[in-house]
């Protein structure tokens, strides 16, 4: 099988290298997307906590 790749102009090392680079680039893109999603979720979570704290503090001031 490797021999037939070499005859047709494909080198198995080149194929392996290209696959590795493709997976690395895809992984970096996915990592950036996941990082953005995580930051967005964290921001939403902090906003909810701030609203809860504001409600608690306003109840204490009324009492």
N, C-alpha and C positions, 0 to 999 in steps of 0.2 A: 504494500500500500504506500509506504513512504517512497519507494522507488518510482511508482507511477506519478506521485506528486512532483518528484524531482524532474522527471522527464517532461511534464507538462508546464514547467516553469514555476510551480508552487514549491516553496520550501517550507517544511513543517515548522521550522524555527520562526520563520516570518509570520506564519499563521498564528502561532502561539503568542508572539510578541504583539501582533495587532489585536488579538483577543484580550490580552492583558491590559493594553492601553485603553481599549474601548471600555472594559469593565471599570478601570480606574476613573476615567472621565465621567462615566455614568454614575459611579459611586459618589464622586464629588458633587455632581449636580443634585443627586438625591439628598446628600448631606446638607447642602445649602437650603433646599426646600424644607427639610425637616427642622433645621435650625430656625428658619423664619416662622414656621408653624409653632414651634415651642415658645419663641419669644412672644408671639401673638396670644397664645393661651395664657402665658404668665401675666401679660399686661391685663387681660380680661379678669384674671383671678384677683389681681391687685385692686382693680377698680371695684369689684364686688366686695372685697374686704374693706375698702375705704368707705363704701356706702353703709355697710353694716356698722362700722365704727362710728360714723356720723349719726346713725339712728340711735345707737346706744348712748352716745354723749348727749344728744339732744333730749333723750328721755331723762337722763340724770340731771340736766339743767332745769327741767320742768319740775322735778321733785323737790 
